[in-house]
Amino acid sequence: MFYPLEPLPTWLRLCGFANPMRWHVDVRRLTVGLGHPSTRGRRSSRFVLFTRAGFAATIRSRADA
């Protein structure tokens, strides 16, 4: 999340793109006027979907306990 992904090997770059913390940082950058606005919806929706899925999984695991 703190380092550029471009110089990394392909397999590690893919892991970096799958990291939800990176999505959060990208969305935060967009809120302060940095980054390209055309990606705002896509990146925000990915982060929201991941957050909802994580929340649902947490609720489900607590209900089973």
C-alpha positions, 0 to 999 in steps of 0.5 A, a space after each residue: 500500500 505504501 510502495 508503487 506496484 509497477 517495479 514488482 514482478 507480475 505475480 507480486 503486483 497481482 497480489 498488491 492489486 488484490 489487497 483491500 488496503 490498497 483499494 482503501 488508499 486509492 479511494 482516500 486519495 480520490 476524496 482529497 482530489 488526487 488520482 483519476 476521477 473516472 476510477 472512483 466508482 469502480 474502486 469504491 464499489 470494490 472496497 464496499 463489496 469487500 467490506 460487506 462480504 467481510 462483515 457478513 462473514 463475521 456475522 455468520 461466524 459469530 452466529 455459528 459460535 
